[in-house]
Amino acid sequence: MDSSANETTHEFPPYFKVYKDGRVERYGVHDHFPTGLDPKTQVQSKDVVVSSDSGVSARLFLPNINGPHHKLPLVVHYHGGAFCVGSPFIKPFHNFLLSLASAAHAVVISVAYRLAPEHPLPTAHQDSWAALQWIATHSNGQGPDPWLNEYADFGRVFLAGESAGANIAHYVAVQAGATGLAGPNILGAGFSDPLLYPEVDPNLPSMAGAKVLVCVAEKDSLRDIGLAYSEGLSKSGWGGTVSVFETEGEGHGFFLLNPSSQKVEPLIKAMVDFINQD
């Protein structure tokens, strides 16, 4: 047995390391969190296949439906994790999205795009754009998933993401606007701790949506980039409105890393108000 196979060639803590034989090992791997009915919020969740060819899938969250049937806002979410870790199938993201679906009374779908380094960029962006196109096939009520067909209001679609996921959500919003994606009416996008440089995107004025919410945290090293993004977007020629919500005393991704923080609820409320305001 070649002992050199266990030698590492690259290490990128806290994300992953690469062995000499090409294997990739991620640090701090989370167990797959099960779907089903959450007894506290009554939110249901399930996993769906977006593309059998690429293997891309997603997790769907459906809030408790009371009274007469009516359509609910649809939030399309892209998770963070430096494009190389993270998943909607792990507890931190699952619980946050479950809380968002319950509080906003919205259908939430989070895309499990393929990760680097096994799938180098821009694979994550391409998978995420393809996922939105798949989601759009449900806008006439004839798509492959019954929850999206029956409960999602494609006249009220929002894109969302944190960190790397905010970068992806921005890209998808620009693609949707530039190509005139048929079906979903994207009203807005919410970006948490975004890593974005809008001034370099020539298609930015075409970005879909009429409003953007940028959420930053006071102690986050990406805070200034998020604020610069909001300022750059305001000056870009894009015709929508930009608002900023800042959480004091917290760092990057605190709502995932420290979900018991008292600052999480105000952040979710800001997102809920953004989704549900007229």
Disulfide bonds with the S-S distance in Angstrom:
none
